[in-house]
């Protein structure tokens, strides 16, 4: 008697190489085949005392009466939440308590597919200040856009941090008080303006395995024996100023005017610029390490940042095709690739598909 369970497992095994290659970062300013972004298109209030279906967890964040906890207890810990939707201009308010600990970084990041970014970051070694920052299109050749702001008690209790983001201005606020604003004319051509998702989490910039400049910026090194170190987020309110179900890049310019909405419209949120909003309010002396031109800081290839490697089209490669010699593979274009410099054999994809289906059917029938 054939077993449905065995058949399912066999089919899953056959399809695994395909599924494993499905997911990849896609920068719409470099490629024209990126998928649309799921749009929030409304206002949501999220209580983090229990898991939210609006976010994808990684690294084991935990939940309790004080909200979601992001704990760094050992090297490599990087708990995080990433929203399943994007906003296109909007207002974000998070009730948060930063993590203590030398080298520990608590992060609240808004980031787009083309690497526009608006940040709050807290360094565990500095309980009375917070950093704000922004990036446009992932430009990290200079680090002169960040600033420190007085934030006493950031590790002692919960505070409300707000980002108001429109086509005309970005405003950062702590407990309703504006600490910084940015207008496009002052952004050095790096004004964030494409659909953004939200990333929240904690990680160790002071880990001994990091680059020396990163450890210095994070005010490490981190001594894990003094941990664990926990960041907590109680709640989040997000208002998407645009509407619809999806946001699409209309071209590769990366401008907000090129963004299209499916089933809605793009709203710039373009109210009047706050004339009282300071460009930078900073109680810290000097600039943080990564913003100095001579810094050895290296942007970590961990949450919440993506790899600096060039964005390339996905080239799926399937191994262990039935009948292939050991070490040979088949690409998604139907090319049989030898393990050496031997000539490449072109096989029409329909034949590859027929072989695959025949083999799969045989496996399922025998199961």
C-alpha positions as CSV (number, residue, x, y, z in Angstrom):
1,X,0.0,0.0,0.0
2,X,1.3,3.4,-0.9
3,X,2.0,5.8,1.9
4,X,0.8,9.4,1.4
5,X,3.2,10.5,4.1
6,X,6.2,9.0,2.4
7,X,5.0,10.5,-0.9
8,X,4.8,13.9,0.5
9,X,8.2,13.7,2.0
10,X,9.7,12.5,-1.3
11,X,8.0,15.3,-3.2
12,X,9.2,17.9,-0.7
13,X,12.7,16.6,-1.0
14,X,12.6,16.9,-4.8
15,X,11.3,20.5,-4.6
16,X,13.6,21.7,-1.9
17,X,16.3,23.0,-4.2
18,X,13.7,25.2,-6.0
19,X,12.2,26.6,-2.8
20,X,15.7,27.3,-1.3
21,X,16.5,29.6,-4.2
22,X,13.2,31.5,-4.2
23,X,14.1,34.2,-1.7
24,X,16.6,37.0,-2.3
25,X,17.1,40.7,-1.6
26,X,16.1,42.7,-4.7
27,X,17.1,46.3,-5.2
28,X,14.6,48.0,-7.6
29,X,17.2,50.7,-8.6
30,X,19.5,47.9,-9.9
31,X,16.9,45.5,-11.2
32,X,13.5,45.7,-13.0
33,X,12.1,42.4,-11.9
34,X,11.7,43.0,-8.1
35,X,8.4,42.0,-6.6
36,X,5.9,44.6,-5.3
37,X,6.0,45.6,-1.6
38,X,2.9,44.7,0.5
39,X,1.4,48.0,1.6
40,X,0.0,48.7,5.1
41,X,-2.3,51.3,3.7
42,X,-3.9,52.2,7.0
43,X,-3.2,52.8,10.7
44,X,-2.4,49.9,13.1
45,X,-1.9,49.7,16.8
46,X,0.2,46.8,17.9
47,X,0.4,45.5,21.5
48,X,3.6,43.4,21.8
49,X,2.5,41.6,25.0
50,X,1.9,38.7,22.5
51,X,3.2,37.9,19.1
52,X,1.9,40.0,16.2
53,X,1.0,38.6,12.8
54,X,2.3,41.8,11.3
55,X,5.9,40.9,12.0
56,X,8.2,38.1,11.2
57,X,10.5,37.1,14.1
58,X,14.0,35.9,14.0
59,X,16.5,35.0,16.7
60,X,13.8,34.1,19.3
61,X,12.3,37.4,20.7
62,X,10.1,36.6,23.7
63,X,6.8,38.1,24.9
64,X,5.5,39.1,28.3
65,X,3.6,41.8,30.3
66,X,6.2,44.5,29.3
67,X,6.0,43.6,25.6
68,X,8.5,41.9,23.3
69,X,12.0,41.3,24.6
70,X,15.1,41.2,22.5
71,X,17.9,39.5,24.5
72,X,21.5,39.3,23.7
73,X,23.2,36.7,25.9
74,X,26.0,35.3,23.9
75,X,28.0,36.0,20.7
76,X,25.8,35.8,17.6
77,X,22.5,36.6,19.3
78,X,20.5,39.0,17.2
79,X,16.8,38.8,18.0
80,X,14.6,40.9,15.7
81,X,11.2,41.6,14.2
82,X,10.6,42.6,10.6
83,X,7.3,44.0,9.4
84,X,5.5,42.1,6.7
85,X,4.3,45.3,5.2
86,X,5.7,48.6,4.0
87,X,4.6,52.2,4.4
88,X,4.9,55.0,1.9
89,X,5.4,58.1,4.1
90,X,3.8,58.0,7.5
91,X,4.1,58.4,11.2
92,X,5.6,55.7,13.5
93,X,5.5,55.8,17.3
94,X,7.2,53.1,19.4
95,X,7.2,52.7,23.1
96,X,10.6,51.2,23.9
97,X,13.2,50.6,26.6
98,X,16.8,50.3,25.4
99,X,19.2,47.5,26.4
100,X,22.1,48.1,28.7
101,X,25.6,46.7,28.2
102,X,28.9,47.9,26.6
103,X,28.8,47.2,22.9
104,X,25.1,46.3,22.9
105,X,23.0,48.1,20.2
106,X,19.3,48.6,20.3
107,X,17.9,49.4,16.9
108,X,14.6,50.8,15.5
109,X,15.0,51.0,11.7
110,X,12.9,51.9,8.8
111,X,14.4,50.6,5.6
112,X,13.4,50.3,1.9
113,X,14.3,47.8,-0.8
114,X,16.7,50.3,-2.4
115,X,18.3,50.9,1.0
116,X,16.7,54.3,2.0
117,X,16.8,54.3,5.8
118,X,15.7,56.2,8.9
119,X,17.1,55.1,12.3
120,X,17.0,55.3,16.0
121,X,19.9,53.6,17.7
122,X,20.8,53.3,21.4
123,X,24.3,52.2,22.6
124,X,24.2,50.2,25.9
125,X,27.3,51.9,27.2
126,X,25.5,55.3,27.0
127,X,22.2,55.2,28.9
128,X,21.5,58.9,28.6
129,X,21.6,59.5,24.8
130,X,20.3,58.2,21.5
131,X,21.5,58.4,17.9
132,X,19.5,59.4,14.9
133,X,20.6,58.7,11.4
134,X,19.4,58.4,7.8
135,X,20.7,56.9,4.6
136,X,19.8,57.3,0.9
137,X,20.1,54.3,-1.5
138,X,22.6,52.6,0.9
139,X,25.2,55.3,0.4
140,X,27.9,54.6,3.1
141,X,30.9,56.3,1.6
142,X,30.6,58.9,4.3
143,X,29.1,58.8,7.8
144,X,28.3,62.4,8.4
145,X,24.5,62.2,8.7
146,X,24.1,60.9,12.2
147,X,23.7,62.8,15.5
148,X,23.5,62.2,19.2
149,X,20.6,63.5,21.3
150,X,20.1,63.7,25.1
151,X,17.9,60.8,26.2
152,X,18.2,60.4,30.0
153,X,16.7,57.2,31.4
154,X,16.4,55.3,28.1
155,X,17.4,52.1,29.8
156,X,15.5,52.7,33.1
157,X,11.9,52.9,31.7
158,X,9.8,53.1,28.6
159,X,9.7,56.2,26.4
160,X,7.9,57.1,23.2
161,X,10.0,57.6,20.1
162,X,8.4,59.0,17.0
163,X,9.4,59.4,13.3
164,X,7.2,61.6,11.2
165,X,8.2,61.0,7.5
166,X,6.8,63.0,4.6
167,X,8.1,64.1,1.2
168,X,8.9,67.5,2.7
169,X,10.4,66.6,6.1
170,X,11.5,64.0,8.6
171,X,11.0,64.7,12.2
172,X,12.4,62.7,15.1
173,X,10.7,63.1,18.6
174,X,11.2,61.8,22.1
175,X,8.1,61.8,24.3
176,X,6.6,64.4,22.0
177,X,9.6,66.8,21.9
178,X,11.3,67.3,18.6
179,X,15.0,66.6,18.7
180,X,15.8,66.7,15.0
181,X,14.4,67.4,11.6
182,X,15.5,67.0,8.0
183,X,14.4,68.5,4.8
184,X,15.4,67.3,1.3
185,X,17.5,70.3,0.6
186,X,19.7,69.5,3.6
187,X,20.0,65.8,3.0
188,X,23.0,65.9,0.7
189,X,21.0,64.1,-2.0
190,X,20.3,61.2,0.4
191,X,16.6,61.9,1.4
192,X,14.8,58.7,2.1
193,X,11.7,58.5,-0.1
194,X,10.8,54.9,-1.0
195,X,8.4,52.4,0.7
196,X,9.9,51.3,4.0
197,X,9.4,48.3,6.3
198,X,10.1,48.4,10.0
199,X,12.9,46.4,11.7
200,X,13.4,46.2,15.4
201,X,16.0,44.4,17.4
202,X,19.2,44.2,19.4
203,X,22.7,42.9,18.6
204,X,26.3,43.2,19.8
205,X,28.3,45.7,17.9
206,X,31.0,45.2,20.5
207,X,31.4,41.5,19.8
208,X,35.1,40.6,19.7
209,X,34.6,39.1,16.2
210,X,33.5,42.5,14.7
211,X,35.8,44.9,13.0
212,X,37.8,47.2,15.4
213,X,36.0,50.3,14.2
214,X,32.6,48.7,14.8
215,X,33.6,47.7,18.3
216,X,34.8,51.2,19.0
217,X,31.6,52.8,17.6
218,X,29.5,50.5,19.7
219,X,31.6,51.4,22.7
220,X,32.5,47.9,23.4
221,X,33.9,45.3,23.7
222,X,31.0,43.3,25.0
223,X,31.5,41.3,28.2
224,X,28.8,38.6,27.9
225,X,29.4,37.5,31.5
226,X,27.7,40.7,32.6
227,X,24.5,39.9,30.6
228,X,22.1,39.0,29.4
229,X,21.2,42.3,27.9
230,X,17.6,43.0,27.0
231,X,15.8,45.6,24.9
232,X,12.0,45.8,25.3
233,X,9.2,47.2,23.0
234,X,5.8,47.5,24.6
235,X,3.7,48.8,21.7
236,X,3.8,50.3,18.2
237,X,1.5,52.7,16.3
238,X,2.0,53.0,12.6
239,X,0.1,55.3,10.2
240,X,0.7,54.8,6.5
241,X,0.0,58.0,4.7
242,X,-0.5,56.3,1.4
243,X,-3.2,53.7,0.5
244,X,-3.6,50.5,-1.5
245,X,-2.5,46.9,-1.3
246,X,0.9,47.1,-2.9
247,X,3.6,49.6,-3.7
248,X,5.5,49.2,-7.0
249,X,8.7,51.0,-8.3
250,X,7.7,52.5,-11.6
251,X,11.3,52.8,-12.7
252,X,14.8,52.6,-11.4
253,X,15.1,56.2,-10.3
254,X,14.3,55.6,-6.6
255,X,12.3,58.8,-6.4
256,X,9.0,58.9,-4.5
257,X,7.2,60.3,-7.6
258,X,8.1,57.0,-9.4
259,X,6.3,54.8,-6.8
260,X,2.9,53.5,-7.8
261,X,0.1,52.1,-5.6
262,X,-2.1,49.2,-6.5
263,X,-5.7,49.9,-5.5
264,X,-4.9,53.2,-3.8
265,X,-2.8,56.3,-4.1
266,X,0.6,57.7,-3.0
267,X,0.2,60.5,-0.6
268,X,3.2,62.6,0.1
269,X,2.0,63.7,3.6
270,X,3.3,67.0,2.5
271,X,2.2,69.3,5.3
272,X,4.0,72.4,6.3
273,X,7.5,72.1,7.5
274,X,7.8,72.7,11.2
275,X,9.8,76.0,11.5
276,X,10.6,75.2,15.1
277,X,12.2,71.8,14.5
278,X,15.9,71.9,15.0
279,X,18.2,70.5,12.4
280,X,20.2,68.7,15.1
281,X,19.9,68.9,18.9
282,X,22.8,67.1,20.4
283,X,24.1,67.1,24.0
284,X,27.0,64.8,23.1
285,X,30.4,66.2,22.4
286,X,31.7,65.4,19.0
287,X,30.4,63.0,16.4
288,X,30.1,59.2,16.9
289,X,32.8,57.1,15.4
290,X,31.1,56.0,12.2
291,X,30.4,59.5,11.1
292,X,34.0,60.6,11.2
293,X,35.6,60.7,7.8
294,X,38.7,58.8,9.0
295,X,36.7,56.1,10.9
296,X,37.5,52.4,10.5
297,X,33.9,51.6,11.1
298,X,32.5,48.8,8.9
299,X,28.8,48.5,8.5
300,X,28.0,45.0,9.9
301,X,26.6,42.4,7.6
302,X,23.9,41.6,10.2
303,X,20.5,42.9,11.2
304,X,19.3,45.5,10.5
305,X,21.6,46.1,7.6
306,X,21.9,44.1,4.4
307,X,25.1,42.9,2.7
308,X,27.1,45.4,0.8
309,X,27.6,42.8,-2.0
310,X,26.3,43.9,-5.4
311,X,22.7,42.9,-6.0
312,X,22.7,40.3,-8.7
313,X,19.9,38.4,-10.5
314,X,19.1,35.1,-9.0
315,X,20.6,32.1,-10.8
316,X,19.0,28.9,-9.5
317,X,21.2,25.8,-9.7
318,X,19.8,22.4,-9.1
319,X,21.9,19.5,-8.0
320,X,21.3,15.8,-7.9
321,X,19.1,15.7,-11.0
322,X,18.3,12.1,-11.9
323,X,20.8,10.7,-14.4
324,X,23.3,13.5,-13.9
325,X,26.9,12.4,-13.1
326,X,28.2,13.4,-9.7
327,X,29.1,17.1,-9.5
328,X,27.1,18.1,-12.5
329,X,24.2,20.6,-12.1
330,X,21.4,22.1,-14.1
331,X,20.6,25.8,-14.2
332,X,17.1,27.2,-14.4
333,X,17.7,28.1,-18.1
334,X,18.2,24.4,-18.9
335,X,22.0,24.3,-19.1
336,X,23.8,21.2,-17.9
337,X,26.9,22.5,-16.2
338,X,29.9,20.1,-15.7
339,X,32.1,20.3,-12.6
340,X,35.1,21.5,-14.6
341,X,35.7,23.5,-17.8
342,X,34.3,20.8,-20.0
343,X,31.8,22.1,-22.6
344,X,28.4,23.1,-21.4
345,X,25.5,21.1,-22.9
346,X,22.3,22.9,-23.7
347,X,19.2,20.8,-23.0
348,X,15.8,22.3,-23.6
349,X,14.0,23.0,-20.3
350,X,11.0,21.0,-21.4
351,X,13.1,17.9,-21.5
352,X,14.5,18.7,-18.1
353,X,10.9,19.1,-16.8
354,X,9.9,15.8,-18.4
355,X,12.8,14.0,-16.7
356,X,12.0,15.6,-13.4
357,X,8.2,14.7,-13.6
358,X,9.0,11.1,-14.6
359,X,11.4,10.6,-11.8
360,X,9.1,12.3,-9.3
361,X,6.1,10.1,-10.4
362,X,8.2,7.0,-10.1
363,X,9.3,7.9,-6.5
364,X,5.8,8.7,-5.5
365,X,4.4,5.5,-7.0
366,X,7.0,3.3,-5.3
367,X,6.3,5.1,-2.0
